[in-house]
């Protein structure tokens, strides 16, 4: 793999790693440790490590503790880490601190002085009741008096403690700690996470006990937060109060933005290890980075926060998503979760291409409201990321318009803006019924093995599809169409064409139907025809295309698939339609070749009609319709009439002629679907009165091979044909008794179930 624009980063780097020193943290902690180790005398000392939230204070304390504990000096200090945030809301900061200090002294130091100091610290923690502020040491007596008032309820240990003079206990602790061979370094982190009252309480405690002998306190806090808390809870100047406690306040050196960005990019590259590089991905990531992402990377904690989100979201999506989009979504998740909720709740506002018919003003208002929920300081950055991820949002906010022709590219690139991949980014998994990218790559890899590829493609008919689609065939055909448009070589296009010509009828038989605009049905039959045309378009000349079609026709082909392809190729020359207008700017093959192909298809249909295989075809009516379209209408009609003489074939014929009438009025939000059978068309093969009589007889007999849909279709026919043989056009939502008049038609209707034109859409 070529050198990446995003450098690599060694995991678990040691403290001395110069990469960490680029933030100045390791060097800062090392200098602080050296100063503490060099302290002489027995006086206590309080150091404040000051910096805003997320500036790396915890990292400095971790490095400091490691330096102190790793020191080779024989008198290296005892380190006690006390995190007051652990006891937040429990009203026992003082007790917890004294107890932990006593336990640490007893655990590490040996000797009578240490043991006694530990016990005294425990006794002191018992006496001082929780939540008591200690502004000055002289108030110990007052605390003792308050505690004595409830002595009758205390344990013997508590009563013994009360008998002692608190100031004497404190003095003795001070002397015992002074006799220890080591200093005690008390490290306190997360002070600025406490409530204002708890911050005030903590610094009151420190003012009372921070002068124990041989103790060093290292406090990490945001000075602005602590000052405000002291002012609000103690009613004194926070600045003055801190100056009386903290002898050495040190502002944590702020890292420069460039260094922070570099460290983030290094960690990102580590997470992406093994992901193939591309110029477009680098460009897209650069756009997201500069338009919004880098705005948030202002502190080490912010960088860590985003990296942690990516550590959680990237692994399960490896190979399934476009990584620059995944980083953009992770940034929104980390810093603008309210926008992520809007995206997932109103996906239709973000996913897909820009729509000329969409209300631009309404869309603009929606996206501005969505961005209005973001902090004003972050709004521009969030908008920049959203517009890079979702062209529909970009267009609504005044950007470029991206038409439907971009959809195939977005699908094949695994973009979050594609409906096919959107859910993955937020569910962190491949939706049920969807073909994973690993499966897809294996699928395409079979193109050089014709039989295996055909078997795998045919196998999608038996696998459950996504979002309620009966099978996975729809997705397979659509992804092959994208593949042919954007990535397939001419050799691969030939293999796809040959396979689909052979098994197209089986693929088309699956009921994977979408409704465009709620009315126009898009079936696998249409998708297959588009796929075949796209495969032919990958070849350079009409001669090459005709050679490929001829190769396919010499092998086993799906009769309906072959006939439909010839029909569409003819329509490109104005054939087989009521108008001479071409539906394609440049026909794929010559008109004379279409005429020869039509003759060849007719020969194959007639052979199938003779040997009986046409009667077993699941779409024999569609094949017969093409048979008539290609000049043999009489033969086709006569064959269907003979076939329909038996009741089982009559029902099969009706199954293929049934459909729905979809209608809606101005007040309807969805269309009404009414079962429908074209009785006029049926009358070409079975006289109307005969059809009515036979359907009524079948309903009365009720053979067990009739399905519920069959019975509905038979009822429609009986109700639609009057006793005099005239055909009534039923447009009601349900089948009515024969004596009822037909319902008044609604305002618009679209019939489904006719032989579709594969050039539509």
C-alpha positions in Angstrom: 0.0 0.0 0.0 1.3 3.4 -0.9 2.2 6.0 1.7 -0.9 7.4 3.2 -1.7 11.1 3.8 -2.7 10.1 7.3 0.4 8.8 9.2 0.3 5.8 11.5 0.5 5.8 15.3 2.1 3.2 17.6 -0.5 1.9 20.1 0.1 2.1 23.9 3.1 4.5 23.4 5.4 4.8 26.5 5.5 7.9 28.6 8.7 9.0 27.0 7.4 8.7 23.5 8.1 11.9 21.6 4.7 11.7 20.0 3.1 12.5 23.4 5.7 15.2 24.1 4.3 17.1 21.1 1.5 18.1 23.4 4.0 19.0 26.1 2.3 16.7 28.5 5.1 14.2 29.2 7.7 16.9 29.6 5.4 19.0 31.8 4.7 16.0 34.1 8.3 15.0 34.2 9.4 18.5 35.4 6.6 18.5 38.0 7.7 15.1 39.3 11.3 16.3 39.5 10.3 19.3 41.6 8.3 17.2 44.0 11.1 14.7 44.4 13.5 17.6 45.2 11.3 19.1 48.0 13.0 19.2 51.3 11.8 19.9 54.9 8.5 18.8 56.4 6.2 21.6 55.3 3.1 20.8 53.2 2.7 22.1 49.7 -0.3 22.5 47.4 0.1 22.6 43.6 -2.8 23.5 41.3 -2.7 22.1 37.7 -5.2 24.4 36.0 -6.8 24.1 32.6 -10.2 24.1 30.9 -12.3 20.9 30.6 -10.7 18.4 28.2 -7.3 20.1 28.2 -5.5 17.0 29.3 -5.3 17.5 33.1 -6.0 13.8 33.8 -3.3 12.8 31.4 -0.8 15.0 33.2 -1.7 13.4 36.6 -1.4 9.9 35.1 2.0 10.7 33.8 3.0 12.4 37.1 2.0 9.4 39.2 3.9 7.1 36.8 7.0 9.2 37.1 6.8 9.4 40.9 6.1 5.7 41.4 8.8 4.8 38.9 11.5 6.9 40.6 14.6 5.0 41.7 15.1 7.3 44.8 15.0 5.4 48.1 12.8 8.0 49.7 10.4 8.3 46.8 7.0 9.5 48.0 3.9 7.6 48.8 1.3 8.5 46.2 -2.4 8.6 47.1 -5.0 9.2 44.3 -8.2 10.6 45.7 -10.9 11.3 43.3 -13.6 13.4 45.1 -16.0 12.8 42.2 -16.4 9.2 43.3 -18.1 10.4 46.5 -20.1 13.2 44.8 -23.6 13.4 46.2 -22.8 11.2 49.3 -22.1 14.1 51.7 -18.9 12.4 52.9 -16.0 14.0 51.2 -14.1 14.8 54.4 -14.6 11.3 55.9 -13.7 9.6 52.7 -10.5 11.6 52.3 -9.3 11.0 55.9 -10.1 7.3 55.7 -8.3 6.8 52.4 -5.3 8.7 53.7 -5.1 6.6 56.9 -5.5 3.3 54.9 -2.7 4.3 52.4 -0.3 5.2 55.2 -0.9 2.0 57.1 -0.6 -0.1 53.9 2.7 1.3 52.6 4.6 2.6 55.7 5.7 0.2 58.4 6.3 1.1 62.1 4.5 2.4 65.1 4.3 5.9 63.8 2.5 4.9 60.6 0.1 2.6 62.4 -0.8 5.1 65.0 -1.2 7.9 62.4 -3.5 5.7 60.5 -5.7 5.0 63.5 -5.9 8.7 64.4 -6.9 9.6 60.9 -9.6 7.0 61.1 -10.8 8.4 64.4 -10.8 11.9 63.1 -12.9 10.9 60.1 -15.4 9.3 62.5 -15.7 12.4 64.6 -16.2 14.9 61.9 -19.8 14.4 60.6 -20.5 14.5 56.9 -21.2 17.7 55.0 -19.6 19.9 57.8 -17.6 22.8 56.4 -14.4 23.6 58.1 -13.5 27.2 57.2 -10.8 27.4 59.9 -9.1 24.8 62.1 -10.2 26.6 65.2 -13.7 25.4 64.7 -12.9 21.8 65.6 -14.3 22.4 69.1 -17.6 23.5 67.6 -17.8 20.3 65.6 -17.1 18.3 68.7 -20.0 19.9 70.5 -22.4 19.2 67.7 -21.2 15.6 67.5 -21.6 15.2 71.3 -25.3 16.2 71.1 -26.0 12.8 69.5 -23.4 10.7 71.3 -26.1 8.5 72.8 -26.7 7.0 69.3 -23.0 6.5 68.5 -20.8 3.4 68.7 -18.1 3.1 71.4 -15.5 4.1 68.8 -17.4 7.3 68.3 -17.7 8.0 72.0 -14.0 7.4 72.6 -13.2 9.8 69.8 -15.3 12.5 71.3 -13.4 12.1 74.6 -10.3 13.3 72.9 -9.4 16.8 72.1 -9.8 17.3 68.4 -7.0 19.8 68.2 -4.7 17.4 70.1 -5.6 14.6 67.6 -4.8 16.8 64.7 -1.5 17.9 66.3 -0.5 14.3 67.0 -1.3 13.2 63.5 0.9 16.0 62.2 3.8 14.9 64.4 3.4 11.2 63.4 3.4 12.1 59.7 6.5 14.2 60.2 8.3 11.1 61.5 7.6 9.0 58.3 10.6 8.5 56.0 8.6 9.4 52.9 6.5 12.3 51.7 2.9 11.7 50.9 1.7 13.1 47.5 -2.1 13.4 47.4 -3.4 13.6 43.8 -6.9 14.9 43.3 -8.6 14.9 39.9 -12.0 15.7 38.5 -12.6 18.5 41.0 -14.4 20.6 38.4 -16.9 17.8 37.9 -18.4 18.3 41.4 -21.4 20.4 42.2 -20.7 24.0 43.3 -21.5 23.1 46.9 -19.2 20.1 46.8 -16.4 22.2 45.3 -16.8 24.7 48.2 -16.8 21.9 50.7 -13.7 20.3 49.2 -11.6 23.5 49.4 -12.9 24.1 52.9 -11.5 20.7 53.8 -8.2 21.4 52.1 -7.9 24.7 54.0 -8.4 22.7 57.3 -6.1 19.7 56.7 -3.7 20.7 53.8 -0.9 21.6 56.2 -0.2 18.1 57.6 3.5 17.5 57.7 5.3 16.0 54.6 2.2 16.2 52.4 2.0 17.5 48.9 -1.3 18.1 47.2 -1.6 18.1 43.4 -5.0 19.4 42.4 -6.4 19.4 38.9 -9.2 21.8 38.2 -10.6 24.5 35.9 -9.9 27.6 37.8 -12.9 29.5 36.4 -15.3 26.8 37.6 -13.7 26.6 41.1 -13.7 30.4 41.6 -17.4 30.6 40.7 -18.3 27.7 43.0 -16.4 29.2 46.0 -18.0 32.6 45.4 -21.5 31.1 45.2 -21.2 28.7 48.2 -18.8 30.5 50.6 -19.6 34.0 49.7 -16.0 35.1 49.4 -13.7 35.9 46.5 -12.8 32.7 44.7 -9.4 34.1 43.6 -8.5 35.2 47.1 -9.6 32.0 48.7 -7.6 29.9 46.2 -4.5 32.0 46.8 -4.6 31.1 50.5 -4.7 27.4 49.8 -2.7 26.8 46.5 0.9 27.9 46.8 1.8 27.0 43.2 -1.0 27.3 40.5 0.3 26.2 37.1 -1.6 26.8 33.9 -1.5 23.7 31.7 0.2 24.7 28.5 -2.4 24.7 25.7 -1.6 22.3 22.8 -1.6 24.0 19.3 -4.4 22.9 17.0 -2.0 21.5 14.4 -0.5 19.0 16.9 -4.0 18.0 18.0 -5.1 17.4 14.5 -2.0 15.4 13.7 -2.5 13.1 16.7 -6.1 12.5 15.8 -5.2 11.7 12.2 -2.6 9.2 13.4 -5.1 7.4 15.6 -7.6 7.4 12.8 -5.1 5.8 10.4 -4.5 3.1 13.0 -8.3 2.4 13.1 -8.5 2.3 9.3 -5.5 -0.1 9.0 -6.2 -2.3 5.9 -8.9 -0.1 4.3 -8.0 0.4 0.6 -7.0 4.0 -0.2 -8.4 6.0 -3.0 -8.0 9.6 -4.1 -11.7 10.3 -3.9 -11.9 9.1 -0.3 -8.9 11.2 0.7 -10.6 14.2 -1.0 -14.0 13.6 0.6 -12.4 13.2 4.1 -10.4 16.4 3.6 -13.6 18.2 2.7 -15.4 16.9 5.8 -12.4 17.6 8.0 -11.9 21.2 6.9 -15.6 22.1 6.7 -16.5 21.0 10.2 -14.7 18.2 11.9 -11.5 20.1 12.9 -13.6 22.7 14.6 -14.3 20.3 17.4 -10.7 19.0 17.8 -9.7 21.8 20.2 -8.7 19.7 23.3 -7.1 16.3 23.8 -10.3 15.2 25.4 -12.3 16.1 22.3 -9.9 14.2 20.1 -10.2 11.2 22.5 -14.0 11.4 22.5 -14.2 11.2 18.7 -11.6 8.4 18.5 -13.6 6.5 21.1 -16.8 6.8 19.0 -14.9 5.6 16.0 -13.4 2.7 18.0 -17.0 1.6 18.7 -18.6 2.2 15.3 -15.9 1.4 12.7 -15.1 -2.3 13.4 -18.6 -3.7 12.8 -18.9 -1.6 9.6 -15.5 -2.4 8.1 -16.0 -2.9 4.4 -19.7 -2.1 4.6 -19.5 1.7 4.5 -17.5 4.6 3.0 -15.1 5.5 5.7 -15.1 9.3 5.2 -18.8 9.3 5.7 -18.5 7.1 8.8 -16.1 9.6 10.3 -18.5 12.4 9.6 -21.4 10.5 11.2 -19.2 9.7 14.2 -18.3 13.4 14.6 -22.0 14.3 14.6 -22.7 11.5 17.1 -20.0 12.8 19.4 -20.7 16.5 19.3 -24.2 17.1 17.8 -26.3 14.1 18.8 -29.5 16.1 18.4 -28.8 16.4 14.7 -28.2 12.6 14.4 -31.6 12.1 16.0 -33.2 14.4 13.4 -31.4 12.6 10.6 -32.6 9.1 11.7 -36.1 10.4 12.4 -36.5 12.3 9.1 -34.3 10.2 6.8 -36.4 11.2 3.8 -35.1 14.8 4.3 -31.5 13.7 4.0 -31.3 10.5 1.9 -31.2 10.4 -1.9 -30.8 12.9 -4.7 -32.2 16.5 -4.9 -35.7 16.6 -6.2 -36.9 19.3 -8.6 -40.4 18.7 -7.4 -39.6 19.0 -3.7 -40.7 22.2 -2.0 -37.4 24.0 -1.8 -38.6 26.6 0.7 -40.1 24.0 3.0 -36.9 21.9 2.9 -34.8 24.9 3.6 -37.0 25.8 6.7 -36.7 22.2 8.0 -32.9 22.1 7.7 -32.5 25.5 9.3 -34.7 24.4 12.2 -32.6 21.3 12.6 -29.4 23.3 12.7 -31.0 25.8 15.0 -30.9 23.2 17.8 -27.1 23.3 17.7 -25.0 25.5 19.9 -24.4 28.7 17.9 -20.6 28.3 18.2 -20.8 24.9 16.6 -23.5 25.5 14.0 -21.4 26.4 11.0 -19.2 23.3 11.6 -22.2 21.0 11.9 -23.8 22.4 8.8 -20.6 21.9 6.9 -20.5 18.2 7.8 -24.2 17.6 7.1 -24.0 19.3 3.7 -21.0 17.1 2.8 -22.7 14.0 3.8 -26.2 14.7 2.4 -26.5 16.4 -1.0 -30.3 16.7 -0.5 -29.6 18.9 2.6 -26.9 20.8 0.8 -29.4 21.6 -2.0 -32.1 22.7 0.4 -29.6 25.1 2.0 -28.6 26.7 -1.3 -26.1 24.2 -2.7 -25.8 22.3 -5.9 -28.5 20.0 -7.3 -27.7 16.3 -7.7 -30.1 14.4 -9.9 -31.2 10.7 -9.9 -28.3 9.7 -12.1 -26.0 10.0 -9.1 -27.9 7.3 -7.2 -26.0 4.4 -8.8 -22.6 5.9 -7.9 -23.6 6.5 -4.3 -24.9 3.0 -4.0 -21.8 1.4 -5.3 -19.5 3.7 -3.2 -21.5 2.7 0.0 -22.4 6.3 0.8 -24.6 7.3 3.7 -26.7 9.4 1.3 -27.8 6.2 -0.4 -31.0 4.6 0.8 -29.3 1.2 0.3 -26.7 1.9 2.9 -28.1 4.6 5.2 -29.3 2.2 7.9 -25.8 0.6 8.3 -24.3 3.9 9.6 -26.8 4.2 12.4 -27.6 0.5 13.2 -23.9 -0.5 13.1 -24.9 -3.7 11.2 -26.1 -4.9 7.8 -29.9 -4.8 7.8 -31.6 -8.2 7.7 -32.1 -9.6 4.2 -29.4 -7.3 2.7 -26.4 -8.7 0.9 -23.2 -7.7 2.8 -20.3 -6.3 0.9 -18.3 -9.4 1.5 -21.1 -11.5 -0.1 -21.4 -9.0 -2.9 -17.7 -9.2 -3.7 -17.8 -13.0 -3.7 -20.8 -12.8 -5.9 -19.1 -10.6 -8.5 -16.0 -12.8 -8.2 -18.0 -15.7 -9.7 -18.5 -13.9 -13.0 -15.5 -15.8 -14.5 -17.3 -19.0 -13.6 -20.5 -18.9 -15.6 -22.3 -21.8 -14.1 -21.5 -20.9 -10.5 -22.5 -17.3 -11.1 -25.9 -18.3 -12.6 -26.5 -20.7 -9.6 -25.6 -18.0 -7.1 -27.9 -15.4 -8.9 -30.7 -17.9 -9.1 -30.2 -18.6 -5.4 -31.2 -15.1 -4.5 -34.8 -16.1 -5.4 -34.8 -18.3 -2.4 -33.4 -15.8 0.1 -35.6 -13.4 2.1 -35.1 -9.8 0.9 -34.8 -6.5 2.8 -37.7 -4.5 4.1 -40.4 -7.0 3.3 -39.3 -7.8 -0.3 -40.1 -11.5 -0.9 -36.6 -12.3 -2.1 -33.1 -11.0 -2.5 -33.4 -11.1 -6.2 -34.4 -7.4 -6.4 -31.2 -6.3 -4.6 -29.0 -8.6 -6.7 -30.4 -7.3 -10.0 -30.2 -3.6 -8.9 -26.6 -4.0 -7.7 -25.7 -5.7 -11.0 -27.2 -2.8 -12.8 -25.1 -0.3 -10.8 -22.0 -2.5 -11.4 -22.6 -2.5 -15.2 -23.0 1.2 -15.3 -19.9 2.1 -13.3 -17.4 -0.7 -13.0 -17.9 -3.7 -15.2 -15.5 -4.5 -18.1 -17.0 -5.6 -21.4 -16.1 -9.2 -20.6 -18.0 -9.0 -17.3 -21.0 -7.4 -19.0 -21.1 -10.3 -21.4 -21.2 -12.8 -18.6 -24.0 -11.0 -16.8 -26.0 -10.8 -20.1 -25.6 -14.6 -20.8 -26.6 -15.5 -17.2 -29.6 -13.3 -17.1 -30.9 -14.4 -20.5 -30.8 -18.0 -19.3 -32.5 -17.5 -15.8 -34.3 -14.2 -16.3 -37.7 -15.9 -16.3 -37.1 -17.4 -12.8 -35.8 -14.0 -11.5 -38.9 -12.2 -12.9 -41.3 -14.6 -11.3 -40.5 -13.3 -7.8 -43.0 -10.7 -6.4 -40.4 -8.0 -5.6 -42.5 -5.0 -6.6 -41.9 -1.3 -5.8 -44.5 1.4 -6.5 -43.0 4.6 -7.8 -45.1 7.5 -6.7 -47.5 5.0 -5.2 -48.8 4.1 -8.7 -46.4 2.8 -11.3 -45.3 -0.8 -10.5 -41.6 -1.6 -10.8 -41.1 -5.3 -11.0 -38.1 -7.6 -11.4 -39.3 -8.1 -15.0 -38.6 -4.4 -15.7 -35.3 -4.4 -13.7 -34.1 -7.4 -15.7 -34.9 -5.7 -19.0 -33.0 -2.6 -17.9 -30.1 -4.8 -16.9 -29.9 -6.5 -20.3 -29.9 -3.2 -22.1 -27.2 -1.9 -19.8 -25.1 -5.0 -20.5 -25.4 -4.5 -24.2 -24.5 -0.8 -23.9 -21.1 -1.8 -22.5 -20.2 -3.2 -25.9 -19.0 -0.7 -28.4 -20.9 -1.5 -31.6 -24.2 -3.0 -32.8 -22.3 -5.8 -34.4 -20.7 -6.9 -31.1 -24.1 -6.6 -29.4 -25.8 -8.7 -32.0 -23.1 -11.4 -31.7 -23.6 -11.5 -27.9 -27.4 -11.8 -28.4 -26.9 -14.6 -30.9 -24.6 -16.5 -28.5 -27.3 -16.3 -25.8 -30.1 -17.4 -28.2 -28.1 -20.5 -29.2 -28.2 -21.7 -25.6 -31.2 -22.2 -23.2 -32.9 -18.9 -22.7 -36.0 -17.7 -20.8 -38.7 -17.3 -23.4 -40.3 -14.3 -21.7 -37.0 -12.6 -21.0 -35.8 -13.1 -24.7 -39.2 -11.9 -26.0 -39.2 -8.8 -23.8 -35.7 -7.9 -24.8 -36.6 -8.1 -28.5 -39.7 -6.0 -27.9 -37.6 -3.2 -26.3 -34.9 -3.4 -29.0 -37.7 -2.9 -31.5 -39.2 0.0 -29.7 -35.9 1.8 -30.0 -36.7 1.8 -33.8 -40.4 2.7 -33.3 -41.5 -0.9 -33.7 -44.2 -2.7 -31.6 -45.8 0.5 -30.4 -48.5 2.9 -31.4 -46.0 5.7 -32.2 -42.9 5.8 -34.3 -41.1 7.9 -31.7 -38.0 6.2 -30.5 -37.5 5.6 -26.8 -33.7 5.6 -27.0 -31.5 8.2 -28.7 -29.3 5.5 -30.2 -30.7 2.0 -30.9 -28.5 -0.8 -29.5 -28.9 -3.0 -32.6 -30.0 -2.5 -36.2 -33.6 -2.7 -37.2 -33.0 -5.6 -39.6 -31.3 -7.5 -36.7 -34.4 -6.9 -34.5 -36.6 -8.4 -37.2 -34.4 -11.5 -37.4 -34.4 -11.8 -33.6 -38.2 -11.6 -33.5 -38.4 -14.5 -36.0 -36.0 -16.5 -33.9 -38.0 -15.9 -30.7 -41.2 -16.9 -32.5 -39.6 -20.2 -33.6 -38.6 -20.9 -30.0 -42.1 -20.1 -28.7 -43.8 -22.3 -31.3 -41.4 -25.1 -30.4 -42.3 -24.7 -26.7 -46.0 -24.7 -27.6 -45.6 -27.9 -29.5 -43.7 -29.9 -26.9 -45.9 -28.7 -24.0 -43.2 -26.7 -22.1 -45.0 -23.4 -22.9 -48.1 -24.5 -21.0 -45.9 -25.1 -17.9 -44.2 -21.7 -18.1 -45.1 -19.5 -15.1 -45.8 -16.6 -17.5 -47.2 -18.3 -20.5 -49.7 -15.5 -21.1 -46.8 -13.0 -21.3 -45.0 -15.2 -23.8 -48.2 -15.6 -25.8 -48.7 -11.8 -25.8 -45.2 -11.4 -27.3 -46.0 -14.2 -29.8 -48.9 -12.1 -31.1 -46.9 -8.9 -31.0 -44.3 -10.4 -33.3 -46.9 -11.1 -36.0 -48.5 -14.4 -35.0 -51.6 -13.1 -33.1 -53.9 -15.8 -34.6 -51.7 -18.7 -33.6 -51.1 -17.3 -30.1 -54.8 -16.7 -29.5 -55.8 -20.2 -30.8 -53.1 -21.8 -28.5 -54.5 -20.0 -25.5 -58.1 -20.9 -26.3 -57.2 -24.6 -26.5 -55.2 -24.3 -23.2 -58.1 -22.6 -21.4 -60.5 -25.5 -22.2 -59.4 -27.1 -18.9 -60.4 -25.5 -15.6 -56.9 -25.7 -14.1 -55.4 -23.8 -17.0 -58.3 -21.4 -17.0 -57.4 -20.5 -13.5 -53.7 -20.2 -14.3 -54.7 -17.9 -17.2 -56.7 -15.7 -14.9 -53.9 -15.6 -12.3 -51.7 -14.0 -15.0 -54.4 -11.6 -16.1 -55.4 -10.4 -12.6 -54.1 -7.2 -11.2 -55.3 -4.2 -9.3 -56.9 -0.9 -10.0 -55.3 1.8 -7.9 -57.4 4.9 -7.4 -57.4 7.9 -5.2 -59.4 11.1 -4.6 -58.2 14.5 -3.6 -58.8 13.7 0.1 -56.9 10.3 0.0 -53.4 10.1 1.2 -52.9 6.6 -0.2 -54.3 4.8 -3.2 -57.2 2.3 -3.0 -56.3 -1.1 -4.5 -59.2 -2.9 -6.0 -58.9 -6.5 -7.4 -59.3 -6.5 -11.1 -59.4 -8.9 -14.0 -59.6 -7.6 -17.6 -62.7 -9.5 -18.7 -62.6 -7.9 -22.1 -59.2 -9.4 -22.7 -60.3 -12.7 -21.2 -63.1 -12.8 -23.7 -60.6 -13.1 -26.6 -60.0 -16.7 -25.4 -63.1 -17.7 -23.5 -66.5 -16.3 -24.4 -67.9 -14.0 -21.7 -70.9 -16.1 -20.7 -68.8 -19.3 -20.7 -66.2 -17.6 -18.5 -68.9 -16.4 -16.1 -70.5 -19.9 -16.0 -67.3 -21.8 -15.5 -66.0 -19.3 -12.8 -69.3 -19.6 -10.9 -69.1 -23.4 -11.1 -65.6 -23.4 -9.7 -66.6 -21.2 -6.8 -69.5 -23.5 -6.0 -67.3 -26.7 -6.3 -64.5 -25.1 -4.3 -61.6 -27.4 -5.3 -58.8 -27.4 -2.7 -56.2 -26.1 -5.3 -58.0 -22.8 -5.5 -56.2 -20.1 -3.5 -57.9 -17.2 -1.7 -56.7 -14.9 -4.5 -58.1 -17.3 -7.1 -61.5 -17.1 -5.4 -61.4 -13.3 -5.3 -60.5 -13.2 -9.1 -63.3 -15.6 -9.9 -65.8 -13.5 -7.9 -64.6 -10.4 -9.8 -65.2 -12.1 -13.1 -68.7 -13.3 -12.1 -69.6 -9.8 -10.8 -68.2 -8.1 -13.9 -70.0 -10.1 -16.6 -73.7 -9.5 -16.8 -76.2 -12.2 -17.7 -76.5 -10.9 -21.2 -72.7 -11.2 -21.6 -71.8 -7.5 -21.4 -68.8 -6.6 -19.2 -69.2 -4.2 -16.4 -66.2 -2.2 -15.2 -66.1 -2.5 -11.4 -64.2 0.2 -9.6 -65.3 -0.4 -6.0 -63.0 -1.3 -3.1 -64.6 -4.7 -2.9 -66.5 -7.2 -5.1 -70.2 -6.3 -5.0 -73.2 -8.6 -5.7 -74.2 -8.7 -9.4 -77.4 -6.8 -8.9 -75.7 -3.7 -7.5 -74.8 -0.9 -9.9 -71.2 -0.2 -10.6 -69.7 2.4 -8.3 -68.9 5.8 -9.6 -65.3 6.1 -10.7 -62.9 8.1 -8.5 -60.9 11.0 -9.8 -58.0 9.1 -11.2 -57.2 5.5 -11.9 -54.1 3.5 -12.9 -54.5 -0.1 -13.9 -51.9 -2.6 -12.8 -51.6 -6.0 -14.3 -51.3 -5.2 -18.0 -48.3 -6.3 -20.0 -45.7 -3.6 -19.0 -43.5 -1.7 -21.3 -39.9 -2.4 -20.2 -38.7 0.9 -21.6 -40.8 2.7 -18.9 -39.0 4.2 -15.9 
